[in-house]
């Protein structure tokens, strides 16, 4: 009877880890969409409005555009294929690097665009 209990605990433990991993990936992807929407609305205001004399877009319009672009391009990779390309060895390192690049990429894009616009073009 002891072995049945151990097997049940092992199965529940694996299910819990898998559920946690799926929820984590879903949360990071959702958060990434919101960060990308912020980046798009900011860059739109800095670049598209002055160059093309278009109206600024609000955050939720940028969110819609971001979702549409993500849907149309869908350049998603599985964590396993990404890790193979990067030759990353541990799952913890893979997850950490994926999380940082997914969330920090749009922020760095806005930051460097701000630097270029502010210091090189004298805008803002």
N, C-alpha and C positions, 0 to 999 in steps of 0.2 A: 504494500500500500504506500510505503514511503516513496518508491520510485515514481508512482503515478502523480503524487503531489509535486515532486521535483520537476517532472516533465511539464506539468500544468503551469508551474511558476516560471519555467524557462520560456514556454510559449507566450505567456502573458507579458513577460519581460521584453521579449523580442517584438511583440505587437506594440508595446508602449514606446519602445525606441523608434520603431518604424513610423508610428503615428506622430511622435514628436518631430522626427526629421521631415515628414511631409508638411506638417503645420509650419515648421520653421521656413522651409523653402517657399511655401505659399505666402507667409508674412513678408519675407524679403522681396519677393516679386511684387506684391501689392505695394509695399513701401517704395520700391523702385519706381513704380508707375507714378506715384505722387511726387517723388523727387524729380523725375523727368518732366512732369507737367510744370512744376515750379521753374525748372531750368528753361523749358521752352517758352513760358510766358515772359520770363525775364529777358531772354535773348531776343524774343520777338520785339519787345519794347525797345531794346537797345539797337537792334540792327534793322529789322524789317520796317518799323514805323518811320524812322528818319529817311531811309533810302527810298522806299517805295510810297511813302506818304499814305500808308494804310492806317486804319484804326488799331489801337492797342487791343489785345485780347485779355480777357479775364482768366483767372486760374482754371475755372471749370471748362472753358473753351479749350485751353491748352491741354487739360486732362483728356478731353475727347479726341483731340488731334493726336496726342500721345498714344492713346489706346488704339486709334485707327492705324497709325504708323506701325505700332507693334504688331497688330494683327496682319497688316499687309506684308511686312518684311519678315516677321517671325524668324529671326536669326538665333533662336534659342539653341543651346547645346545642353546635353546632359552633363551633369557634374563629372561623370566618369570619362567622357570623351574630352572634356576640357582639361581634366587632370592629366590625362595621357599626353595631350599636346604640351602641357606645361611641365611635364615630368615631375609632378608633385607626388610625394611619397605617402604622407599620412592623411587620413580622412579629416582630422581636425584642421590641419594646415589647408587642405583643399577647401573646406567649408569656410574658413576664415578669409582666405584670399578671395574666394568667389563673392562672399558677402561684402567685403570692402570694395572690390572693383564694381560691383553692381550698384552700391549706394554712393560711393565717393566719385565715380566717373562724372555724373551730371554736375555735381557741386564744383569739381575742378574745371569743367568746361565753362561754367558761368564765371568762376573766379578768373581764369586766364582771359576770357573774353572781356571782362571788366578791366583788367590790366591793359589789354591792347587798346580798348576804346578810350580809357581814361588817360593813359600816358602817351600813347602814340598818336591818336587822333584828337586828343584834347576834348573829347565829348564828355558830357555829363557834368 
